């Protein structure tokens, strides 16, 4: 194509879908065409409502329709704005019994299809956000020899390998290889996780900045969340659990120690993390997170106890804490970020401690990721990174009740 020359106008489909005729494809169109879809309504013998999961049109019939609601049909006729006058109908499938069951009902009548259009828009916003900041989109393996060694996360096996719980190790290897700013949107997998906020398979957005730290990553995060909510809702607020939350940056920043002091009756978070981890998590989940849920702004929980940050750099101002943060929106944890640990020897010691902890808890003990450790030893630049659950962000932006509502195929429907 010569510079400045416009691309050819796309050819219309041979058979239109109903939603095509509610959008730009139908602009100014007054012609004969074919349309395929489901019969969503049948007000009387010579009128149908024809639909796909994203839109519907009204159809006038020259002769009576002998089928029923839910039938899959193809019609031919003359389209005028908002109405199709049909001379011929071809039936492709009868409605499932009972009517209202099956994939069409699940997507069209429960709102899942509309959420999927927002998911597609979310991906576009994410990619535009990072490309505008000079990030390179990458793809890393989902089957790996060893997953991350987080004591609180179990991996799913895949033959003699594991499905990733996070792409972190491979992305850091790319930093060691010289890529300065990278991101990816990828499926992740975790065993024994289910509920309103958990699915065994979910979508993670992860990104890293070389020559950076967690302060810059927090700024990335609040700007990204703001752009996503504006794009999906048209305003910088969400509604969750009866509260309106304003996502206009800057977000609140609150250290773990200060959060325990405020919401857990002055409990010493750093001491509990070192001496009574079970009580630490009990107060975090039972007192601190509900306290954060009352905030009218998103909250970055920062400066985690060092024992709760196996991959994060120790804080230079307090050796008992690490440069780790989590973002909470409406009391829901959305992301987990760090100033990354780059010391290979210290990382090996921490991994070995995680192995001992897993062995003592009778959990699967994964091998050390020697290629990741070798990449750290080769030299990884100072960096910041974050892992953000896109399903949770989309759920909150949509006002959905759980992340399954914004997935095409949650585990219950897979």
N, C-alpha and C positions, 0 to 999 in steps of 0.2 A: 504494500500500500504506500502511495506517495505521501510525504509529509503534508499534514493539513487536510488530507482528504478524509471525508467521513466514511465510516463503515456502512455497508449495505443494510437496508432495513430488513430486520429478521422476517422470515416467511412465517405466516400464521400457521397454527397447527392444522392438520387435516381434520381432526375432531376436537372441538373446543370442550373445555370443562366449564361448568357453571361459573366458577370464580373468575375465569378469563373474561367473562362478559360483564363483570362488575368492576373491572379495572381498565387499564389503558389499552389493552388489546381490542376492546369494544368501542373505543372512542370514535364517534362519527360513523360507525359501521351500520349499513342498511343493506343487507344482502342475504343470499341463501347460504346456509351453513349447517353443519352437523354438530350436535352436542351430546356428550355422554355423561351420565351421572346417576345418582340414586333418587328415587321418588321419595321426597321428604314429606310431601302432603298431597292429598287428592281431594280438594274441596268439593268438586262434583265431576260428573263423567267427562266433561270436556275441558277440564283445567287441572294442571299439575304444578306442584312446586318441585323443581329439579335442583339437586344440590350435590356438591362435593363437600369435603370437610372444611372448606374455606369460604364458601359463598353459595348463594342460591339465586335462581331466576324463576319467573312465572312463565308457564307454557300454556298457550291456548291450543286446543285440539280441534281438528276438523271432524274427526270421528271419535266415538267414545273409547276410553282406555279401559281395558278389561283386567289389568293387573292390580297390584296393591302397593301400599306404602312399604318402602324398603327395597322394591325391585330395582335391579340395575338395568338401565335402558340406554339406547342410543336413538336420538330423534333427529329428523331432518325437517327444516322449515325456513321461514323468512324471519330474520332478526330485525327488530326495530328497538330503539332504546327502551330497555327494561322488560321487553316482552318478546317471546318467540312464538310465532304461529306455525304449528307443526302439521305436516301432511302425512308423515310416516313415522312409525315407532317400531324399533326392533328390540326385543327383550333379550338380555344376556344372562340374567340370573334372577331367580325368585328371591324374595325376602327370607332371611333366616327365621326359624321358628324357635321361641316366640319372637314376634316383631320387637325390635329394640335391643336385640343382642348382637354380638359380633363386633368386628373391628370398626365398621362404619359408625355404629352407635357409640362405641367407646371414644373415638376421636371427635365425632361431630356433636354429640349430645352432652358430653361431659366437659367440653371446653379444652381438651388436650390439644386439638389441632391449632387453636388460637395461640396456645402457649408455645407450640412448636414454631409458629411464625415469629414470635418474640425471641425464641432461642436463636433462630437464624439471624435476626437483627443484632442480638447480643454478640454473636461471633463476629459480625462485621464491625461493630463498634470496638471490640477488643483488638482486632487486627489493625484497624485504622489508628487506634490509640498508640500501639507500640511501634508501628511503622513510622508514624509521625515523629517518634523519639529516637529513631535510628536503631531499633531492635531488629534482629534477624529471627524469623520464625524457623524453628528446627523440629525435627522428628527423631525421637529416640526409641529404643526397643521397649515393647511391653512384656516380653518374656526374657528373664534375666537369670544368670546363674545364682545370684544371691540378692534378696530384697534388702531394704533398709533394716537396721537393727534397733527399731524402736520397741521398747519393752511393752508398750501398750497397744501395739498394732500387729496383727497376725496376717500373713500372706496366704494367698491361694496358690496351690501347686498347679503346674502345667507340665505333665510328663516329668522329665528330670530337671525342670527349671521352675521358676516362680513367676507369677504375674506381678507387675510392679505395684507397690503401694504408693509410690511417688517416682517421678523421673529424675529425682535430685542428683543421684550419683553420676548418671551419664551426662547431665547438663553441666555439672561442675567439671567433668573431664573436658568438655568443650571449652570452658573458660580457661583451663590449663593449656589447651591447645591454641589459645589466642583469640577466640571469639569474644568481643568485649561486651555485647549486650544481646541477650537471647531470650526468647519466650516460646512456649508451646501450649497448645490445648490438646489434652490427651485423656484417654480413658485410664482410670486407676481401679484397683481391685483390693478389697480387704475382707478377710474372713470374719464371720460372726458379727457382722454389723447390719442391723435392720432397724427400722423405725421411721418416724416422720422426717428425721434429718439424715438418715443413713440408708444407703443401698450398697450391696456388695460390689456393684460396678457403678462408678460415677465419673463425672468429668472434672478434671483439674486444669486450672490455668496456673502455669508456673513460669516465673521469669527471674533473671539474674542480671545484675550490673557489675562488671568488673570495676575496680578502683572506686568502690562506693561502700556504703554501709546501711544499717537498718533505718537510719533517719531518712535517707533519700528514698528507700523503698516504701516507707510509710507515706511519703509525699506522693509517690507513684500511685499507691493504693487508694488514697482518698480522692485523688483526681480521677482515677479510673472508675471508682464506684459512682462518683458524681456524674460522669459522662454517661455511664450505662443507665442510671436511673432516669436522667433527663431524656435519653433516647427512647426508653421503653415506656415512660409515664408522661413525658412532656412537662414535668415539673420536678424540683429537687427534693421531693418528699415521698415517703412510703407510709403505708398504714399496716401496722402489725400488732396483733393482740389488743386492739382497741386504742393504740397509741399512734400518734403521728410523729415520724422521725425525720428530721431535716439532715440531708446528706451533703449540704454545702460545706466545703472545706473551710477552715481546718477542723479535723475531728478532735475529740477529747483525747488526752494522753494521761494514763493513770498507771503507776507502777503496781506490780503484784503486791508488794508490801503495803502500799497505801490502800489498795482495794480491800485487803484482808482487815486492815485496821478500821476501815470505814464500814464494811458490810458484814464482817465476821467478829464483831465485838472485840476488836483490837488484837485478834490472834496474830502471832508472829509467824508469818508465812515462810520466811527463810529458815527458821528453826524447825518448823514442822516438816518442810521438804527434806531436811537433813536427817530428822530423827523419827518421824511418824508420817510416812508418805500416804498411808491410807487416810489418815485424818486430814492431811493437806487436800487431797482430792475430794473428800467428803464436804469440806467447807467451800472449796472452789465451786463445786457443782450445786451444792445446796444453799449457799448463802451469797457468794460473790456473783455468780452468773445471774441469779434473779435480781440482785441489786443493779447490775449493769443493764438489765432489761428495762429498768425504769428511766433510763437516760433518754432525753429527747434528741441526742446526737449520737452518732456512732462513737465507740470508745476503743482506742488502742490500749490494750493491757500490755505493759512493757516491763522490762528488767526482771525476767523470770529467774527463780532460783537456779543456780548453775546445774544442779542435779536434774533439772527438767529441761535441759537444752543441750542434748548430746551433740548436735551439729553446729552449735552457735559459738561465736567468739566470746570469751570472758569479758566482762565490763572492766575498763581500765579504772573506773572510779570506785568499784566495789567488787573484789574478787569472789564474793559469794553469789554474785548474780551474773547473768549473761545477756548479751545484746540480742534478745529475742522479743518478739511481740506477737500478739494475736489480735485480730480485729473482731469486735463484737458489734452486731447490729440488731437491736431489739433483743439483746441477751443471747443471740445465736452467734456462735463462732463461725466466722467466714474465712479467715485466712491465718496462716502461721508463717512468720518471716523471721529472718536472722541477719545479723552481720555474720558472715560465714566463717567457720573455723578453717584455717588453712594449714595448720601445723599437723603434718602427717603422723608424727610420733604420738602427739596428744590424741589425735583422732583414733589411732589404733588402741590406745589405752582405754578410751571411752567405749569403743566397740567391744573390747574384751570384757569390760565391766557389764555391758548390756548382755553379753553372752552368759555371764555368770548369773545375772539376775533372771534371765529367761530360764536357765537350767534349774535354778532354785524354785521357780514358779511352775516347773514342769510344762513349760511352753516349748514349741519348736525352737531349736537353736540353729540359726542360719550361719553359714560360713562367712568369714570376712571377705569383703569385696576388695581383693588385692589389687585389681586394676585401678579402682578408685583411689586406694591408698597410694599407689605408685604415681598417679597423676598429681596428688597433693605433694608428694615428695619431689616431683619434677618442678613444682612451683606453680601454685595457683595465686593469682593476684588477689589483694584484698577485695572483697565483694559483698554485696547484699543480695538477698533473694527472698522470694515469697511464693507460697502455694495457696491458691484461692479456690474454694469450691464454687464452680460456676452454677451448679444445680441449686445450691442454697441461695446464691445471689439472685438467680432468676425467680425462684420461689417467692422471695421477699418482694421483688419488683412487681410480680404478677398478683400478689396478694393471695397466693395459693396456700393450702393447708399443709402440704408436705411436698417433698421433692419428687415423689412419684407422679404428682400431678403435672409436672413440667417435663417429664421424660416420655419419649415415644414408647419405650418398652422397659418399664421398671421390672424388677424380678417377678412380681406377681403376674405379669402379662408376657413374660419372655418365652 
